[in-house]
Amino acid sequence: MLAAEQRASWERDGFFVAPRFAEPGVCKAMLERVTELCARAETGADVANALRMPEPALRGAPGSAAQRTSKLFRIHRHEPVFNAFCREPRLLSLVSELLGPNLDCFLSQFIFKNPGALGQPWHQDAFYFPFDRRPQVGVWLAVTPATLENGPLWVLPGSHRERIHSVVPDRREHAQMGYVEITDHDMTGERPVLLEPGDVLFFHSHLMHKSTDNLSRGMRAAMVYHYGEAGTVDRTLELRDFTLNDWLPVLRAGAPVAQAAE
Protein backbone atom coordinates (compact mmCIF):
# COMPACT_ATOMS: atom_id res chain seq x y z
CA MET A 1 0.00 0.00 0.00
CA LEU A 2 1.02 3.60 -0.49
CA ALA A 3 3.09 4.95 2.38
CA ALA A 4 2.04 8.31 3.76
CA GLU A 5 5.09 10.02 2.25
CA GLN A 6 4.37 8.47 -1.16
CA ARG A 7 0.80 9.70 -1.07
CA ALA A 8 1.93 13.17 -0.01
CA SER A 9 4.53 13.30 -2.79
CA TRP A 10 1.98 12.18 -5.38
CA GLU A 11 -0.52 14.84 -4.37
CA ARG A 12 2.05 17.61 -3.93
CA ASP A 13 4.55 16.84 -6.72
CA GLY A 14 2.83 14.41 -9.12
CA PHE A 15 5.34 11.59 -8.63
CA PHE A 16 7.17 9.43 -6.13
CA VAL A 17 10.06 6.96 -6.22
CA ALA A 18 10.00 3.44 -4.79
CA PRO A 19 13.68 2.57 -4.19
CA ARG A 20 14.96 -0.99 -4.78
CA PHE A 21 11.51 -2.09 -5.95
CA ALA A 22 12.73 -4.70 -8.46
CA GLU A 23 15.36 -7.36 -7.89
CA PRO A 24 18.61 -7.11 -9.90
CA GLY A 25 17.70 -10.33 -11.70
CA VAL A 26 14.59 -8.68 -13.15
CA CYS A 27 16.61 -5.85 -14.68
CA LYS A 28 19.19 -8.28 -16.05
CA ALA A 29 16.51 -10.49 -17.60
CA MET A 30 14.76 -7.51 -19.19
CA LEU A 31 17.96 -6.22 -20.77
CA GLU A 32 18.88 -9.65 -22.12
CA ARG A 33 15.43 -10.24 -23.57
CA VAL A 34 15.05 -6.81 -25.14
CA THR A 35 18.51 -7.09 -26.71
CA GLU A 36 17.36 -10.31 -28.36
CA LEU A 37 14.10 -8.72 -29.54
CA CYS A 38 15.93 -5.73 -31.01
CA ALA A 39 18.22 -8.01 -32.98
CA ARG A 40 15.24 -9.93 -34.35
CA ALA A 41 13.31 -6.76 -35.17
CA GLU A 42 16.23 -5.21 -37.03
CA THR A 43 16.34 -8.21 -39.37
CA GLY A 44 12.58 -8.19 -39.91
CA ALA A 45 11.95 -11.37 -37.91
CA ASP A 46 8.73 -11.90 -35.97
CA VAL A 47 8.66 -10.08 -32.62
CA ALA A 48 4.97 -10.62 -31.76
CA ASN A 49 3.56 -7.10 -32.22
CA ALA A 50 6.54 -5.28 -30.73
CA LEU A 51 7.67 -2.16 -32.60
CA ARG A 52 11.30 -1.08 -32.73
CA MET A 53 12.23 2.57 -33.23
CA PRO A 54 15.87 3.12 -34.27
CA GLU A 55 17.85 5.94 -32.69
CA PRO A 56 18.07 8.63 -35.43
CA ALA A 57 21.48 9.86 -34.31
CA LEU A 58 22.94 6.33 -34.38
CA ARG A 59 21.68 4.87 -37.66
CA GLY A 60 24.43 2.77 -39.18
CA ALA A 61 26.56 2.89 -36.03
CA PRO A 62 28.64 -0.20 -35.26
CA GLY A 63 27.67 -2.65 -32.56
CA SER A 64 24.48 -4.51 -31.75
CA ALA A 65 20.94 -3.67 -32.80
CA ALA A 66 20.23 -2.63 -29.21
CA GLN A 67 23.03 -0.04 -29.49
CA ARG A 68 21.19 1.48 -32.48
CA THR A 69 17.74 1.36 -30.85
CA SER A 70 15.81 4.21 -29.26
CA LYS A 71 12.70 2.39 -28.03
CA LEU A 72 10.96 -0.95 -28.29
CA PHE A 73 7.18 -0.59 -27.87
CA ARG A 74 4.32 -3.00 -27.08
CA ILE A 75 6.08 -5.67 -25.07
CA HIS A 76 3.83 -5.89 -22.00
CA ARG A 77 2.32 -9.15 -23.29
CA HIS A 78 5.73 -10.75 -23.79
CA GLU A 79 6.53 -13.63 -21.46
CA PRO A 80 8.10 -14.12 -19.14
CA VAL A 81 9.73 -11.03 -17.70
CA PHE A 82 7.86 -8.08 -19.27
CA ASN A 83 4.38 -9.44 -18.71
CA ALA A 84 5.26 -10.69 -15.24
CA PHE A 85 6.44 -7.26 -14.09
CA CYS A 86 3.43 -5.60 -15.71
CA ARG A 87 1.25 -7.75 -13.41
CA GLU A 88 3.50 -7.60 -10.34
CA PRO A 89 1.09 -7.58 -7.35
CA ARG A 90 3.03 -4.96 -5.37
CA LEU A 91 3.11 -2.69 -8.39
CA LEU A 92 -0.61 -3.08 -9.12
CA SER A 93 -1.40 -2.44 -5.46
CA LEU A 94 0.29 0.96 -5.65
CA VAL A 95 -1.22 1.92 -9.02
CA SER A 96 -4.70 0.86 -7.93
CA GLU A 97 -4.52 3.22 -4.96
CA LEU A 98 -3.99 6.02 -7.48
CA LEU A 99 -6.46 4.97 -10.20
CA GLY A 100 -8.88 2.53 -8.60
CA PRO A 101 -9.40 -1.25 -8.60
CA ASN A 102 -10.01 -1.78 -12.34
CA LEU A 103 -6.81 -1.36 -14.32
CA ASP A 104 -5.46 -1.94 -17.81
CA CYS A 105 -1.87 -1.63 -18.96
CA PHE A 106 -2.24 0.11 -22.30
CA LEU A 107 1.31 0.96 -23.34
CA SER A 108 4.84 -0.27 -22.74
CA GLN A 109 8.24 0.73 -23.99
CA PHE A 110 11.80 -0.25 -23.29
CA ILE A 111 13.86 2.93 -23.62
CA PHE A 112 17.52 2.93 -24.58
CA LYS A 113 19.60 6.05 -24.15
CA ASN A 114 22.81 4.97 -25.82
CA PRO A 115 25.92 7.19 -25.86
CA GLY A 116 25.32 10.06 -28.28
CA ALA A 117 21.51 9.80 -28.13
CA LEU A 118 19.46 12.96 -27.71
CA GLY A 119 17.10 13.57 -24.82
CA GLN A 120 13.39 14.28 -25.12
CA PRO A 121 12.12 17.88 -24.67
CA TRP A 122 9.66 19.01 -22.00
CA HIS A 123 6.32 17.27 -22.50
CA GLN A 124 3.34 15.70 -20.73
CA ASP A 125 2.48 12.09 -21.51
CA ALA A 126 -1.20 13.05 -21.48
CA PHE A 127 -0.59 14.99 -24.71
CA TYR A 128 -0.17 11.60 -26.42
CA PHE A 129 -3.25 10.10 -24.76
CA PRO A 130 -6.54 11.42 -26.25
CA PHE A 131 -8.65 9.54 -23.71
CA ASP A 132 -11.94 10.33 -21.98
CA ARG A 133 -10.54 9.66 -18.48
CA ARG A 134 -7.56 11.11 -16.63
CA PRO A 135 -5.06 10.73 -15.21
CA GLN A 136 -2.97 7.77 -16.27
CA VAL A 137 0.00 6.50 -14.29
CA GLY A 138 3.46 5.95 -15.73
CA VAL A 139 5.71 3.36 -14.10
CA TRP A 140 9.39 3.92 -14.98
CA LEU A 141 11.75 1.11 -13.91
CA ALA A 142 15.45 1.97 -13.98
CA VAL A 143 17.21 -1.00 -15.60
CA THR A 144 20.60 0.73 -15.44
CA PRO A 145 21.65 3.74 -13.35
CA ALA A 146 20.18 7.11 -14.34
CA THR A 147 22.86 9.73 -13.72
CA LEU A 148 23.36 13.37 -14.60
CA GLU A 149 25.84 12.33 -17.29
CA ASN A 150 23.78 9.69 -19.10
CA GLY A 151 20.57 11.65 -19.60
CA PRO A 152 18.15 11.13 -16.70
CA LEU A 153 14.58 12.29 -16.48
CA TRP A 154 13.98 15.78 -15.17
CA VAL A 155 10.58 16.61 -13.68
CA LEU A 156 8.77 19.80 -12.73
CA PRO A 157 7.19 19.11 -9.33
CA GLY A 158 3.57 20.24 -9.07
CA SER A 159 3.05 20.55 -12.82
CA HIS A 160 0.62 17.60 -12.74
CA ARG A 161 -2.01 20.15 -11.74
CA GLU A 162 -1.58 21.92 -15.10
CA ARG A 163 -3.83 21.48 -18.10
CA ILE A 164 -2.42 19.78 -21.19
CA HIS A 165 -0.24 22.46 -22.73
CA SER A 166 0.22 23.36 -26.38
CA VAL A 167 3.42 22.06 -27.96
CA VAL A 168 5.68 22.67 -30.93
CA PRO A 169 7.45 19.94 -32.93
CA ASP A 170 10.99 19.06 -31.93
CA ARG A 171 13.04 20.47 -34.83
CA ARG A 172 16.50 19.35 -33.69
CA GLU A 173 18.60 17.32 -36.07
CA HIS A 174 18.20 13.63 -35.22
CA ALA A 175 15.09 14.28 -33.10
CA GLN A 176 12.96 11.18 -32.64
CA MET A 177 9.73 10.95 -34.62
CA GLY A 178 6.81 12.31 -32.60
CA TYR A 179 8.84 14.36 -30.15
CA VAL A 180 7.26 17.68 -29.19
CA GLU A 181 8.13 20.47 -26.76
CA ILE A 182 6.22 22.62 -24.28
CA THR A 183 7.37 26.23 -24.69
CA ASP A 184 4.64 28.20 -22.87
CA HIS A 185 5.52 27.33 -19.27
CA ASP A 186 8.23 28.39 -16.80
CA MET A 187 10.28 25.33 -15.83
CA THR A 188 11.95 26.95 -12.82
CA GLY A 189 12.18 24.35 -10.08
CA GLU A 190 12.99 21.44 -12.39
CA ARG A 191 14.58 18.48 -10.65
CA PRO A 192 16.59 15.48 -11.93
CA VAL A 193 15.40 11.99 -11.00
CA LEU A 194 18.58 10.03 -10.30
CA LEU A 195 17.92 6.32 -9.96
CA GLU A 196 19.71 3.05 -9.32
CA PRO A 197 18.76 -0.22 -11.08
CA GLY A 198 15.54 -1.54 -9.57
CA ASP A 199 14.23 1.86 -8.48
CA VAL A 200 10.79 2.74 -9.85
CA LEU A 201 9.34 6.18 -10.56
CA PHE A 202 5.54 6.46 -10.45
CA PHE A 203 4.29 9.62 -12.19
CA HIS A 204 1.08 11.43 -13.18
CA SER A 205 0.32 11.74 -16.91
CA HIS A 206 0.10 15.55 -16.68
CA LEU A 207 3.52 15.86 -15.01
CA MET A 208 5.91 17.90 -17.17
CA HIS A 209 9.17 16.04 -17.70
CA LYS A 210 12.10 15.81 -20.08
CA SER A 211 15.35 13.90 -20.47
CA THR A 212 18.78 15.18 -21.41
CA ASP A 213 21.36 13.90 -23.90
CA ASN A 214 23.56 10.98 -22.99
CA LEU A 215 27.04 12.48 -22.62
CA SER A 216 28.52 9.39 -20.98
CA ARG A 217 30.16 6.30 -22.46
CA GLY A 218 27.50 3.96 -21.12
CA MET A 219 23.88 3.15 -21.85
CA ARG A 220 20.95 4.39 -19.78
CA ALA A 221 18.05 1.95 -20.01
CA ALA A 222 14.56 1.90 -18.52
CA MET A 223 11.36 -0.12 -18.86
CA VAL A 224 8.18 1.96 -18.81
CA TYR A 225 4.54 0.88 -18.42
CA HIS A 226 1.45 3.07 -18.60
CA TYR A 227 -1.76 2.21 -16.74
CA GLY A 228 -5.28 3.55 -17.13
CA GLU A 229 -8.75 2.85 -15.80
CA ALA A 230 -10.57 -0.05 -17.42
CA GLY A 231 -13.31 1.19 -19.71
CA THR A 232 -11.35 4.25 -20.85
CA VAL A 233 -12.30 5.39 -24.34
CA ASP A 234 -9.12 5.64 -26.41
CA ARG A 235 -9.45 7.85 -29.51
CA THR A 236 -5.80 7.66 -30.59
CA LEU A 237 -6.39 5.60 -33.73
CA GLU A 238 -9.44 7.68 -34.69
CA LEU A 239 -7.66 11.01 -34.31
CA ARG A 240 -4.13 10.13 -35.44
CA ASP A 241 -4.56 7.12 -37.77
CA PHE A 242 -1.93 5.20 -35.79
CA THR A 243 -1.59 3.86 -32.28
CA LEU A 244 1.02 2.17 -30.13
CA ASN A 245 -1.57 1.33 -27.47
CA ASP A 246 -2.58 -2.23 -26.60
CA TRP A 247 -5.08 -2.38 -23.73
CA LEU A 248 -4.38 -5.38 -21.52
CA PRO A 249 -6.64 -6.06 -18.49
CA VAL A 250 -4.55 -6.61 -15.37
CA LEU A 251 -6.90 -5.87 -12.42
CA ARG A 252 -10.66 -6.13 -11.93
CA ALA A 253 -12.34 -5.25 -8.63
CA GLY A 254 -8.89 -5.34 -7.08
CA ALA A 255 -8.22 -8.92 -8.21
CA PRO A 256 -5.56 -9.93 -10.76
CA VAL A 257 -6.77 -10.87 -14.23
CA ALA A 258 -5.35 -14.13 -15.54
CA GLN A 259 -3.13 -13.87 -18.59
CA ALA A 260 -5.05 -15.05 -21.64
CA ALA A 261 -3.34 -17.42 -24.02
CA GLU A 262 -1.81 -15.60 -26.98
C-alpha positions in Angstrom: 0.0 0.0 0.0 1.0 3.6 -0.5 3.1 4.9 2.4 2.0 8.3 3.8 5.1 10.0 2.3 4.4 8.5 -1.2 0.8 9.7 -1.1 1.9 13.2 0.0 4.5 13.3 -2.8 2.0 12.2 -5.4 -0.5 14.8 -4.4 2.1 17.6 -3.9 4.6 16.8 -6.7 2.8 14.4 -9.1 5.3 11.6 -8.6 7.2 9.4 -6.1 10.1 7.0 -6.2 10.0 3.4 -4.8 13.7 2.6 -4.2 15.0 -1.0 -4.8 11.5 -2.1 -6.0 12.7 -4.7 -8.5 15.4 -7.4 -7.9 18.6 -7.1 -9.9 17.7 -10.3 -11.7 14.6 -8.7 -13.1 16.6 -5.8 -14.7 19.2 -8.3 -16.1 16.5 -10.5 -17.6 14.8 -7.5 -19.2 18.0 -6.2 -20.8 18.9 -9.6 -22.1 15.4 -10.2 -23.6 15.0 -6.8 -25.1 18.5 -7.1 -26.7 17.4 -10.3 -28.4 14.1 -8.7 -29.5 15.9 -5.7 -31.0 18.2 -8.0 -33.0 15.2 -9.9 -34.3 13.3 -6.8 -35.2 16.2 -5.2 -37.0 16.3 -8.2 -39.4 12.6 -8.2 -39.9 12.0 -11.4 -37.9 8.7 -11.9 -36.0 8.7 -10.1 -32.6 5.0 -10.6 -31.8 3.6 -7.1 -32.2 6.5 -5.3 -30.7 7.7 -2.2 -32.6 11.3 -1.1 -32.7 12.2 2.6 -33.2 15.9 3.1 -34.3 17.8 5.9 -32.7 18.1 8.6 -35.4 21.5 9.9 -34.3 22.9 6.3 -34.4 21.7 4.9 -37.7 24.4 2.8 -39.2 26.6 2.9 -36.0 28.6 -0.2 -35.3 27.7 -2.6 -32.6 24.5 -4.5 -31.7 20.9 -3.7 -32.8 20.2 -2.6 -29.2 23.0 0.0 -29.5 21.2 1.5 -32.5 17.7 1.4 -30.8 15.8 4.2 -29.3 12.7 2.4 -28.0 11.0 -0.9 -28.3 7.2 -0.6 -27.9 4.3 -3.0 -27.1 6.1 -5.7 -25.1 3.8 -5.9 -22.0 2.3 -9.2 -23.3 5.7 -10.8 -23.8 6.5 -13.6 -21.5 8.1 -14.1 -19.1 9.7 -11.0 -17.7 7.9 -8.1 -19.3 4.4 -9.4 -18.7 5.3 -10.7 -15.2 6.4 -7.3 -14.1 3.4 -5.6 -15.7 1.3 -7.8 -13.4 3.5 -7.6 -10.3 1.1 -7.6 -7.3 3.0 -5.0 -5.4 3.1 -2.7 -8.4 -0.6 -3.1 -9.1 -1.4 -2.4 -5.5 0.3 1.0 -5.7 -1.2 1.9 -9.0 -4.7 0.9 -7.9 -4.5 3.2 -5.0 -4.0 6.0 -7.5 -6.5 5.0 -10.2 -8.9 2.5 -8.6 -9.4 -1.3 -8.6 -10.0 -1.8 -12.3 -6.8 -1.4 -14.3 -5.5 -1.9 -17.8 -1.9 -1.6 -19.0 -2.2 0.1 -22.3 1.3 1.0 -23.3 4.8 -0.3 -22.7 8.2 0.7 -24.0 11.8 -0.3 -23.3 13.9 2.9 -23.6 17.5 2.9 -24.6 19.6 6.1 -24.2 22.8 5.0 -25.8 25.9 7.2 -25.9 25.3 10.1 -28.3 21.5 9.8 -28.1 19.5 13.0 -27.7 17.1 13.6 -24.8 13.4 14.3 -25.1 12.1 17.9 -24.7 9.7 19.0 -22.0 6.3 17.3 -22.5 3.3 15.7 -20.7 2.5 12.1 -21.5 -1.2 13.1 -21.5 -0.6 15.0 -24.7 -0.2 11.6 -26.4 -3.2 10.1 -24.8 -6.5 11.4 -26.2 -8.6 9.5 -23.7 -11.9 10.3 -22.0 -10.5 9.7 -18.5 -7.6 11.1 -16.6 -5.1 10.7 -15.2 -3.0 7.8 -16.3 0.0 6.5 -14.3 3.5 5.9 -15.7 5.7 3.4 -14.1 9.4 3.9 -15.0 11.8 1.1 -13.9 15.4 2.0 -14.0 17.2 -1.0 -15.6 20.6 0.7 -15.4 21.7 3.7 -13.3 20.2 7.1 -14.3 22.9 9.7 -13.7 23.4 13.4 -14.6 25.8 12.3 -17.3 23.8 9.7 -19.1 20.6 11.7 -19.6 18.2 11.1 -16.7 14.6 12.3 -16.5 14.0 15.8 -15.2 10.6 16.6 -13.7 8.8 19.8 -12.7 7.2 19.1 -9.3 3.6 20.2 -9.1 3.0 20.5 -12.8 0.6 17.6 -12.7 -2.0 20.2 -11.7 -1.6 21.9 -15.1 -3.8 21.5 -18.1 -2.4 19.8 -21.2 -0.2 22.5 -22.7 0.2 23.4 -26.4 3.4 22.1 -28.0 5.7 22.7 -30.9 7.4 19.9 -32.9 11.0 19.1 -31.9 13.0 20.5 -34.8 16.5 19.4 -33.7 18.6 17.3 -36.1 18.2 13.6 -35.2 15.1 14.3 -33.1 13.0 11.2 -32.6 9.7 11.0 -34.6 6.8 12.3 -32.6 8.8 14.4 -30.2 7.3 17.7 -29.2 8.1 20.5 -26.8 6.2 22.6 -24.3 7.4 26.2 -24.7 4.6 28.2 -22.9 5.5 27.3 -19.3 8.2 28.4 -16.8 10.3 25.3 -15.8 11.9 27.0 -12.8 12.2 24.3 -10.1 13.0 21.4 -12.4 14.6 18.5 -10.7 16.6 15.5 -11.9 15.4 12.0 -11.0 18.6 10.0 -10.3 17.9 6.3 -10.0 19.7 3.0 -9.3 18.8 -0.2 -11.1 15.5 -1.5 -9.6 14.2 1.9 -8.5 10.8 2.7 -9.8 9.3 6.2 -10.6 5.5 6.5 -10.5 4.3 9.6 -12.2 1.1 11.4 -13.2 0.3 11.7 -16.9 0.1 15.6 -16.7 3.5 15.9 -15.0 5.9 17.9 -17.2 9.2 16.0 -17.7 12.1 15.8 -20.1 15.4 13.9 -20.5 18.8 15.2 -21.4 21.4 13.9 -23.9 23.6 11.0 -23.0 27.0 12.5 -22.6 28.5 9.4 -21.0 30.2 6.3 -22.5 27.5 4.0 -21.1 23.9 3.2 -21.9 21.0 4.4 -19.8 18.0 2.0 -20.0 14.6 1.9 -18.5 11.4 -0.1 -18.9 8.2 2.0 -18.8 4.5 0.9 -18.4 1.4 3.1 -18.6 -1.8 2.2 -16.7 -5.3 3.5 -17.1 -8.7 2.9 -15.8 -10.6 0.0 -17.4 -13.3 1.2 -19.7 -11.4 4.3 -20.8 -12.3 5.4 -24.3 -9.1 5.6 -26.4 -9.4 7.8 -29.5 -5.8 7.7 -30.6 -6.4 5.6 -33.7 -9.4 7.7 -34.7 -7.7 11.0 -34.3 -4.1 10.1 -35.4 -4.6 7.1 -37.8 -1.9 5.2 -35.8 -1.6 3.9 -32.3 1.0 2.2 -30.1 -1.6 1.3 -27.5 -2.6 -2.2 -26.6 -5.1 -2.4 -23.7 -4.4 -5.4 -21.5 -6.6 -6.1 -18.5 -4.6 -6.6 -15.4 -6.9 -5.9 -12.4 -10.7 -6.1 -11.9 -12.3 -5.3 -8.6 -8.9 -5.3 -7.1 -8.2 -8.9 -8.2 -5.6 -9.9 -10.8 -6.8 -10.9 -14.2 -5.4 -14.1 -15.5 -3.1 -13.9 -18.6 -5.1 -15.1 -21.6 -3.3 -17.4 -24.0 -1.8 -15.6 -27.0 
